[in-house]
Amino acid sequence: MVPPIPPLHGDLMLDVFTHRTLTQGVLNDHTPHGNSDRLAQLGQSVMNTIVTYILFAERPMLSGEELKTKQEQTLSDENMVAWLAAYDTELKKRVRLGGARGVLEDPEEARFLFNSYVGAICIQDGLQAATDWVSKLVKPEDQPPALVDDSQNRTFPTVSPASPSRPASTSLPASPQAGTSQAAPPPYYPTPPQASTIPSGVPQGTLALFNQTCHQRGISVEWIASANGPNHDPRWEVRCKVNQVERGFGLGRNQKVAKESAAYEAYLYMQSIGWTLPEPEPTA
């Protein structure tokens, strides 16, 4: 039985669940992570470190060679594929593959996806959160190791669901004393979607990511907005035209909400065709 998988939000979720063949290595400089290739590199290093850290604490002690061998066995292709299969609904079935069926059965692809997710958790929630999750995969019966020798003051703060922007329960790292190492900076916390501004099911940042990707690829985008209903309770409709053809439609209580929905629909369509539109399509 695997532990619950930590959730992702916003651009991180979009990049992890979009297969790299669809993004073609485009870097998004407006995010802390860039793209899934960078996340996978970070996740690989984090996985290696966490597993080594766990094995290092084993008693009786393992020799250096035994540490290396056991780490390689723990992070083997077989284990990566098994972990990915265990998270079938949460991971495998959510990845947009652009028609490449069965690609995640390849151990290299399974490792890339898993490493990307670990790297994303590290960026979003901090190294301790990634450690807590991975350690439960490796040794479900053991307590996850703390990254600092202080059970009362954790180096990486945790976020209370009640107030994600400035949580009351956040434990900030104590000021380092003379002769001690400098505490690591707190991790990046993207603002979670708000019900009043972001449509349900639409990751925050989709509109900005969609516009940036279209701009980088020289794809024209046009937004057509209209409002219906009484002034005190209007219903906004926004249509997104890509190269003169409608590819997204959104409804909302305000124009921003409707535009986010239209952008998300258009983004998913463009992903499915690999962002390839050789020339503007004729309108009806």
DOTORTI-164129 format. One line per field, with one value per residue: residue in three letters; residue number from 0; y, z, x of N, C-alpha, C in turn. Coordinates in steps of 0.001 Angstrom, whole numbers, plus 500000, padded with zeros to 6 digits. Example, Ala and Ser with C-alpha at 12.3 -4.5 7.8 and 13.67 -1.06 7.14 Angstrom:
<rs>
res (ALA	SER)
n (0	1)
n.y (494310	497750)
n.z (507800	507080)
n.x (513190	512850)
ca.y (495500	498940)
ca.z (507800	507140)
ca.x (512300	513670)
c.y (496700	500030)
c.z (507800	507870)
c.x (513200	512900)
</rs>
This chain:
<rs>
res (MET	VAL	PRO	PRO	ILE	PRO	PRO	LEU	HIS	GLY	ASP	LEU	MET	LEU	ASP	VAL	PHE	THR	HIS	ARG	THR	LEU	THR	GLN	GLY	VAL	LEU	ASN	ASP	HIS	THR	PRO	HIS	GLY	ASN	SER	ASP	ARG	LEU	ALA	GLN	LEU	GLY	GLN	SER	VAL	MET	ASN	THR	ILE	VAL	THR	TYR	ILE	LEU	PHE	ALA	GLU	ARG	PRO	MET	LEU	SER	GLY	GLU	GLU	LEU	LYS	THR	LYS	GLN	GLU	GLN	THR	LEU	SER	ASP	GLU	ASN	MET	VAL	ALA	TRP	LEU	ALA	ALA	TYR	ASP	THR	GLU	LEU	LYS	LYS	ARG	VAL	ARG	LEU	GLY	GLY	ALA	ARG	GLY	VAL	LEU	GLU	ASP	PRO	GLU	GLU	ALA	ARG	PHE	LEU	PHE	ASN	SER	TYR	VAL	GLY	ALA	ILE	CYS	ILE	GLN	ASP	GLY	LEU	GLN	ALA	ALA	THR	ASP	TRP	VAL	SER	LYS	LEU	VAL	LYS	PRO	GLU	ASP	GLN	PRO	PRO	ALA	LEU	VAL	ASP	ASP	SER	GLN	ASN	ARG	THR	PHE	PRO	THR	VAL	SER	PRO	ALA	SER	PRO	SER	ARG	PRO	ALA	SER	THR	SER	LEU	PRO	ALA	SER	PRO	GLN	ALA	GLY	THR	SER	GLN	ALA	ALA	PRO	PRO	PRO	TYR	TYR	PRO	THR	PRO	PRO	GLN	ALA	SER	THR	ILE	PRO	SER	GLY	VAL	PRO	GLN	GLY	THR	LEU	ALA	LEU	PHE	ASN	GLN	THR	CYS	HIS	GLN	ARG	GLY	ILE	SER	VAL	GLU	TRP	ILE	ALA	SER	ALA	ASN	GLY	PRO	ASN	HIS	ASP	PRO	ARG	TRP	GLU	VAL	ARG	CYS	LYS	VAL	ASN	GLN	VAL	GLU	ARG	GLY	PHE	GLY	LEU	GLY	ARG	ASN	GLN	LYS	VAL	ALA	LYS	GLU	SER	ALA	ALA	TYR	GLU	ALA	TYR	LEU	TYR	MET	GLN	SER	ILE	GLY	TRP	THR	LEU	PRO	GLU	PRO	GLU	PRO	THR	ALA)
n (0	1	2	3	4	5	6	7	8	9	10	11	12	13	14	15	16	17	18	19	20	21	22	23	24	25	26	27	28	29	30	31	32	33	34	35	36	37	38	39	40	41	42	43	44	45	46	47	48	49	50	51	52	53	54	55	56	57	58	59	60	61	62	63	64	65	66	67	68	69	70	71	72	73	74	75	76	77	78	79	80	81	82	83	84	85	86	87	88	89	90	91	92	93	94	95	96	97	98	99	100	101	102	103	104	105	106	107	108	109	110	111	112	113	114	115	116	117	118	119	120	121	122	123	124	125	126	127	128	129	130	131	132	133	134	135	136	137	138	139	140	141	142	143	144	145	146	147	148	149	150	151	152	153	154	155	156	157	158	159	160	161	162	163	164	165	166	167	168	169	170	171	172	173	174	175	176	177	178	179	180	181	182	183	184	185	186	187	188	189	190	191	192	193	194	195	196	197	198	199	200	201	202	203	204	205	206	207	208	209	210	211	212	213	214	215	216	217	218	219	220	221	222	223	224	225	226	227	228	229	230	231	232	233	234	235	236	237	238	239	240	241	242	243	244	245	246	247	248	249	250	251	252	253	254	255	256	257	258	259	260	261	262	263	264	265	266	267	268	269	270	271	272	273	274	275	276	277	278	279	280	281	282	283)
n.y (498806	502088	505381	508321	510482	513600	516588	518637	522017	524561	525878	523971	521535	521461	521262	518874	516949	517105	515559	515535	515524	517025	519594	520230	521048	523761	526567	528041	531054	532485	531032	529324	526943	526315	524010	520547	519014	520232	519907	517115	516634	517875	516330	513783	514102	514752	512404	510525	511575	511479	508702	507698	508995	507790	505096	505450	505739	503235	500422	497398	499374	500166	499501	501738	500748	498974	500769	502134	500016	499198	501510	501755	499456	500109	502263	501123	500286	498551	499107	501799	501629	500060	501742	503833	502487	501900	504362	504756	506118	508688	509522	508139	508026	510670	511950	513785	512520	512971	511084	509066	506115	503852	504655	505185	502756	502237	501963	504139	506347	506144	506623	509263	510670	510166	511290	513952	514605	514376	516401	518592	518588	519185	521822	523120	522497	522105	520581	518889	517963	516439	514519	513304	512022	510318	508721	507180	505598	504108	502970	502013	501335	502860	505965	509075	510700	513659	516690	518418	518561	518952	518694	520493	522816	522943	522989	523504	525169	524254	524304	525596	524625	526528	529156	529837	531837	533285	531396	530727	528667	528300	527416	529247	529147	529045	531679	531326	530246	531223	529400	527486	525981	527870	528241	526750	528599	529351	527359	527966	529093	528713	530634	529141	528087	530306	530316	532471	533648	531836	529337	526254	523344	524364	524905	527357	529992	529082	530728	532656	530958	529792	532049	532841	530599	530507	532947	532504	530591	531856	531934	533201	534772	535453	537100	536996	538580	538672	539832	538681	538903	540410	543561	543409	540775	539460	537179	536064	535375	533999	533626	531883	532374	530692	531237	532270	530450	529164	527759	527524	527933	529745	530195	532464	534292	536649	538437	537617	535057	533621	533891	532524	529915	529542	529749	527514	525397	525858	525562	522828	521701	522598	521341	518680	518491	518977	521636	522486	524363	524959	527038	529725	528556	528345	530315	529572)
n.z (500000	498995	500164	500436	497595	497393	496553	493537	492206	489874	487504	487930	488096	485484	483902	484816	484166	481437	478688	477797	475074	473967	474900	473972	475173	475889	477820	480626	481739	483593	485773	488806	488122	485361	483312	482715	482299	483832	486345	486550	486705	489143	490800	490518	491800	494357	495032	495051	497163	499372	499596	500066	502476	504152	504094	505162	507834	508742	510944	511773	510637	507164	504793	502660	500033	500246	500787	498319	496585	497672	497413	494627	494120	495433	493934	491492	488058	488113	490577	490172	488050	489334	491463	489986	488732	490955	491569	489649	488871	489949	488723	486192	484521	484246	482690	479755	476693	474000	472113	472269	473122	475851	476454	479017	480088	479570	481331	481512	480884	482922	485125	484538	484761	487453	488788	487968	489313	491989	492054	491591	493905	495764	494999	495354	498007	499609	500737	502945	502772	500425	501326	503388	501899	500017	501744	502951	500847	500452	502989	504496	507097	508826	510574	508854	508241	509908	508588	510066	513265	515304	516755	517350	515845	512604	509661	507188	506639	507203	505446	506398	505543	505954	505566	503007	501902	503940	506266	509570	511034	510203	510766	511221	510427	513093	514131	513183	515457	516730	515333	514240	511354	508567	508245	505725	503041	503020	501069	497754	497528	495559	494882	495778	493753	493798	494647	493909	491752	490020	487816	488769	488633	486794	486461	488199	486525	483966	481853	481520	480874	478521	476805	476699	475549	473024	472019	471891	469926	467733	467237	466551	468700	469606	471533	472253	473888	475655	477417	479092	480463	483554	484864	487501	487845	485742	483009	481704	478527	476875	474004	472553	469936	467918	465613	464036	464335	466412	469460	472111	474784	477301	480309	482841	485983	485836	483546	483732	484925	482939	480828	481745	481744	479002	478033	479193	477940	475283	475565	476240	473852	472006	473026	472479	469741	469455	469260	466630	464009	460866	459199	459197	459694	457513	458176	458967)
n.x (500851	500725	501744	499578	499604	501236	499445	499602	499739	498647	501037	503022	501622	500551	502895	504109	502183	502015	503283	506733	507276	505315	505686	508178	510562	510368	511179	509677	510026	508636	508026	509142	510320	510653	510559	509484	511770	513760	512596	512695	515445	516035	514357	515519	518015	517094	515695	517836	519349	517559	516997	519585	520094	518197	519047	521552	521068	520515	520837	522486	525314	525710	528278	530216	530148	528043	525983	525824	525101	522621	521148	520951	519457	517083	516166	515649	514727	512559	511308	510598	508745	506837	506023	504921	502829	501303	500279	498304	495860	496289	498665	499608	497263	496651	498436	499092	499636	499704	498883	500770	500559	500967	503537	504445	505006	507576	510567	512381	510773	508908	510562	511323	508856	508218	510428	510080	507732	508530	510482	508795	507181	509124	509820	507351	506390	508602	511712	511464	508821	508941	510733	509246	507243	508647	510143	508202	507471	509786	510399	507855	507167	508678	509336	509323	512454	513639	514935	516398	517986	515939	513020	511038	511307	511042	513024	511808	508833	505370	502232	499140	495845	493880	494743	496427	498087	499445	499987	498781	499837	502402	505726	508435	511927	514293	516516	519868	522383	525610	528238	526646	525059	523767	520271	518201	516598	513044	510714	509294	505950	503312	500363	497379	494529	491757	488353	486789	488000	489320	488269	486664	488622	490365	493725	495638	497284	497106	496181	498243	500370	499422	499188	501889	503146	501926	502829	505609	505709	504779	502043	498876	496496	493172	490728	487321	484829	481738	478792	475902	472548	471239	472525	473364	473945	475630	476368	479261	480681	483410	485322	487997	490131	492382	494817	492741	490665	488140	489061	488645	486280	484617	482680	481482	481067	482377	484551	487205	487145	485748	487541	489799	488775	488288	490890	492077	490710	491493	494244	494502	493586	495544	497781	497105	497466	500061	500876	501062	500294	500350	499431	497011	493722	490868	487961	484539)
ca.y (500000	503279	506534	509280	511327	515023	517246	519750	523084	525560	525572	522729	520421	521451	520786	517475	516078	517249	514819	516442	515601	518058	520918	520420	521658	525209	527041	529085	531874	533125	530107	528987	525644	526308	522956	519231	518513	520748	519252	515736	516669	518150	515178	512686	514392	514665	510983	509904	512059	510976	507261	507522	509472	506753	503922	505832	505617	501832	499743	497776	500275	499650	500060	502642	499956	498460	501913	502365	498902	499179	502672	501401	498481	500806	503131	500345	500460	497761	499837	502999	501224	499586	502911	504554	501687	502014	505654	504714	507182	509997	509899	507621	508346	512116	512490	513996	511899	513327	509905	508065	505128	502874	505149	505170	501420	502287	502340	505475	507320	506056	507311	510699	511205	510122	512304	515267	514847	514612	517740	519572	518641	519884	523244	523661	522304	522033	519318	518001	517326	515388	513467	512580	511155	509284	507785	506245	504637	503247	502225	502408	501065	503781	507384	509867	511433	515117	517197	519170	517860	519779	518270	521592	523833	522328	523921	523862	525352	523575	525234	525276	524846	527632	530434	529450	532933	533537	530501	530994	527540	528168	527489	529817	528629	529877	532358	530478	530680	531189	528067	526558	526224	528743	527514	526893	529512	528653	527051	528780	528679	529341	530903	528154	528656	530874	530046	533687	534134	530769	528322	524937	522410	525049	525262	528760	530269	528534	531807	533217	529937	529652	533226	532838	529544	530941	534023	531914	529782	532673	531584	534335	534502	536518	536859	537642	538518	539298	539635	538564	538915	541707	544202	543005	539368	539123	535942	536378	534342	534355	532663	532009	531987	530422	531315	532618	529382	529041	526553	527501	528669	529775	530922	532853	535448	537837	538175	536910	533636	533038	533857	531426	528663	529453	529517	526130	524539	526042	524999	521374	521354	522820	520261	517415	518475	519275	523060	522625	524926	525522	528279	529992	527763	529189	530388	529092)
ca.z (500000	498903	500879	499570	496829	497656	495382	492892	491781	488910	486429	488236	487696	484028	483306	485158	483500	479985	478270	477300	473608	473577	475247	473160	475943	476043	479193	481069	482662	484561	486886	489484	487718	483958	482589	483351	482244	485014	487508	486615	487187	490573	491464	490555	492866	495634	495302	495426	498486	500394	499776	500720	503859	504881	504234	506006	509241	509083	511890	511758	509565	505865	504276	501532	498860	500496	500601	496884	495992	498145	496828	493245	494151	495844	492842	490260	487091	488546	491633	489587	487304	490317	492152	489043	488551	492181	491481	488285	488644	490302	487863	484820	483734	484120	481794	478374	475935	472587	471267	472467	474038	476437	476603	480419	480457	479412	482622	481460	480944	484274	486004	484256	485343	488914	489203	487758	490386	493225	491949	491728	495325	496449	494695	495873	499435	500356	500754	503989	502260	499504	502155	504082	500943	499465	502798	503171	499748	500620	504248	505011	508535	509607	510623	507947	508956	509869	507975	511078	514543	516194	516498	517571	514809	511340	508740	506139	507223	506592	505117	506887	504473	506236	505080	502238	501545	505104	507230	510971	511614	509619	511686	510549	510994	514115	513726	513485	516500	516360	515242	513598	509918	508174	507851	504314	502831	502854	499664	497028	497685	494603	495430	495302	493074	494618	494030	493398	490540	489122	487669	489329	487720	485917	487234	488163	485654	482624	480874	481263	480204	477168	476026	476502	474605	471693	471585	471571	468715	466641	466995	466864	469631	469669	472573	471976	475140	475678	478676	479000	481745	484238	485248	488848	487819	484341	482662	480668	477595	476207	472996	472232	468566	467659	464157	463470	464535	467820	470086	473524	475165	478747	480944	484197	486566	485378	482323	484054	485121	481641	479994	482245	481258	477561	477837	479573	476875	474115	475900	476122	472437	471351	473480	471837	468354	469468	468994	465236	463090	459829	458657	459687	459073	457046	459037	458297)
ca.x (500000	501568	501197	498884	500512	500989	498851	500293	498848	499090	501968	503729	500775	500472	504145	504352	501221	502112	504476	507771	507254	504355	506213	509386	511647	510227	511345	508759	510807	507759	507821	510404	510852	511061	509841	509558	513151	514457	512007	513188	516826	515963	513765	516489	518976	516385	515451	519111	519746	516640	517204	520889	519934	517461	519914	522683	520661	520268	521726	523904	525701	526117	529532	530011	529768	526692	525081	525672	524362	521239	520475	520633	518366	515859	515730	515749	513640	511410	510605	510011	507550	505856	505470	504071	501618	500510	499594	497767	494889	496845	499787	499643	496079	496484	499456	498700	500721	499657	498707	501833	500001	501863	504904	504829	505483	509034	511156	512980	509681	508358	511508	511253	507631	508299	511400	509465	506766	509296	511047	507720	506821	510221	509684	506096	506168	509842	512453	510953	507605	509380	511333	508174	506546	509529	510553	507097	507541	510954	510268	506535	507023	509507	508982	510177	513507	513624	516162	517144	517961	515129	511645	510103	511460	511414	513657	510875	507511	504238	501167	497811	494873	492968	495244	497611	498985	500292	499364	499076	500548	503727	506838	509588	513169	514901	517743	521024	523294	527023	528801	525714	524916	522671	519066	517844	515479	511762	510416	508322	504559	502412	499047	496417	493381	490712	487060	486186	488650	489756	487226	486926	489259	491316	494917	496022	498418	496897	496059	499568	501174	498893	499586	503334	503495	501495	503736	506902	505583	504274	500636	498017	495393	492173	489724	486040	484076	480416	478079	474452	471874	471106	473793	473804	474335	475880	477053	480243	481117	484662	485759	489418	490445	493786	494975	491436	489687	487783	489602	488309	485085	484466	481582	481803	480392	483099	485299	488458	486837	485413	488742	490628	488194	488525	492320	492367	490194	492356	495560	494419	493492	496831	498658	496741	497952	501487	501107	501463	499311	501236	498920	495665	492697	489760	486791	483324)
c.y (501241	504429	507464	510180	512791	515704	518366	520783	523885	525048	524268	521527	520315	520845	519312	516551	516290	516575	515741	516531	516673	519457	521245	521238	523157	525581	528151	529910	532560	532201	529823	527720	525557	525304	521610	518636	518967	520105	517833	515679	516922	516930	513999	512897	514259	513206	510281	510291	511476	509493	506987	507908	508424	505537	504197	505619	504177	501311	498252	498578	499529	500275	500991	501904	499392	499556	502135	501277	498934	500372	502373	500403	499169	501639	502418	500647	499728	498498	501089	502666	500779	500759	503679	503810	501787	503322	505802	505890	508550	510455	509442	508100	509842	512737	512602	513572	512258	512118	508824	507050	504180	503366	505073	503777	501310	502733	503735	506556	507332	506806	508823	511317	511244	511171	513711	515602	515128	516012	518817	519713	519403	521388	523838	523636	522198	520635	518354	517266	516191	514217	512630	511593	509998	508261	506769	505229	503612	502361	502613	502257	502062	505200	508159	510653	512938	515598	518082	518437	518691	519456	519394	522639	523180	523382	524408	523984	524554	524551	524744	525561	526063	528943	530215	530583	533276	532714	530802	529905	527372	528352	528015	529300	529592	530501	531504	531076	530591	529754	527045	526919	527099	527911	527768	527850	528734	528423	528004	528224	529383	529546	529898	528822	529151	530714	531277	534142	533033	529717	526990	524013	523035	525455	526737	528938	529749	529622	532376	532231	529770	530823	533214	531801	529918	532025	533455	531138	530557	532365	532763	533904	535706	536131	537651	537457	539220	538958	539597	538614	540297	542249	543716	541545	538921	537737	536235	535142	534832	533234	532944	531490	531848	530337	531403	531536	529234	527700	526464	528354	528596	530608	531307	534054	536744	537433	537378	535410	532959	532899	532745	530081	528466	529142	528067	525165	524632	525430	523482	520941	521491	521770	518979	517335	518880	520707	523298	523095	525621	526835	528496	529170	528660	529171	529953	530228)
c.z (500000	499685	499921	498856	497121	496404	494842	492429	490642	487841	486675	487787	486176	483406	483599	484354	481992	479529	477562	475775	473121	473866	474495	473879	476127	477520	479484	482143	483726	485734	487558	488941	486255	483105	483278	483298	483472	486291	487672	487123	488691	491322	491562	491674	494241	496011	495761	496845	499584	500664	500467	502188	504715	505133	505148	507488	509658	510086	511828	510507	508291	505467	503112	500291	499018	500341	499125	496246	496389	497602	495390	493173	494490	494712	491487	489328	487548	489616	491087	488853	488272	491057	491242	488826	489771	492226	490097	488005	488876	489348	486421	483985	483565	483144	480381	477485	474459	471679	471457	473509	474556	476690	478052	480921	480292	480740	482623	481560	482327	485260	485811	484908	486860	489435	489051	488893	491704	493205	492133	493187	496114	496233	495388	497395	500269	500393	501803	503515	501295	500278	502840	503146	500472	500531	503098	502030	499982	501857	504923	506522	509402	509569	509671	508728	508837	509320	508904	512401	515576	515901	516667	516477	513542	510416	507684	506729	506486	506422	505676	505803	504701	505652	504300	501959	502689	506255	508649	511575	511065	510690	510947	511191	512007	513599	514100	514562	516000	516377	514623	512144	509646	507732	506388	504163	502652	501388	499071	497227	496652	495237	494902	494612	494060	493906	493389	492087	489550	489015	488261	488279	486773	486738	487101	487287	484245	481570	480513	480497	478749	476286	475716	475462	473185	471145	471136	470254	467540	466263	467422	467749	469666	470700	472239	473206	474993	476989	478420	480394	482365	484680	486605	488889	486379	484192	481479	479827	476899	475242	472645	470819	468399	466153	463471	463635	466034	468379	471570	473807	476674	479191	482346	484660	486237	484206	482598	484199	483785	480756	480430	481735	479768	477274	478144	478480	475633	474345	475724	474660	471755	471776	472692	470397	468268	469097	467545	464405	461988	459253	459187	458933	458613	458014	458247	457594)
c.x (500885	500935	500469	499886	500220	500429	499729	499272	499494	500025	502719	502915	500686	501729	504402	503445	501141	503398	505456	507808	506293	504878	507497	510461	511560	510338	510340	509461	509957	507432	509160	511049	511246	510322	510075	510962	513937	513920	512542	514625	516864	515441	514710	517497	518336	516136	516728	519514	518875	516889	518536	520816	519228	518350	521100	522361	520416	521300	521462	524262	526057	527445	529214	529556	528367	525643	524779	524809	522892	520459	520046	519490	517037	515287	515844	514577	512385	510609	509933	508709	506457	505220	504522	502755	500709	499732	498946	496839	495505	497943	499598	498463	495847	497476	498907	499861	500707	499592	499751	501393	501083	503267	505371	505190	506988	509641	511766	511912	509044	509247	511435	510015	507720	509278	510830	508514	507483	509913	510003	507275	507874	510117	508464	506020	507442	510443	511924	509699	507954	509975	510266	507487	507435	509915	509454	506980	508639	510817	508957	506402	507773	508961	509882	511224	513318	514957	516964	516993	517214	513673	510640	510160	511965	512006	512671	509479	506450	503095	499847	496792	494008	493441	496518	498569	499930	499754	499790	499930	501951	504792	508039	510858	513754	516183	518933	521899	524733	527513	527879	525575	523705	521474	518754	516675	514187	511459	509399	506918	503699	501047	498044	495241	492337	489378	486452	486794	488990	488665	487644	487527	490253	492536	495254	497261	498243	496872	497430	500443	500732	499339	501082	503741	503110	502426	505075	506857	504995	502837	499766	496850	494467	491116	488455	485158	482735	479735	476580	473854	471834	472463	474300	474255	474590	476506	477958	480550	482391	485034	487221	489651	491953	493978	493606	490371	489416	488261	489266	487089	484941	483295	481998	481022	481115	483997	486571	488217	486554	486647	489682	490109	488451	489993	492679	491909	491079	493735	495551	494330	494853	497850	498389	497233	499422	501834	501535	500283	500097	500749	497515	494644	491546	488591	485558	482605)
</rs>
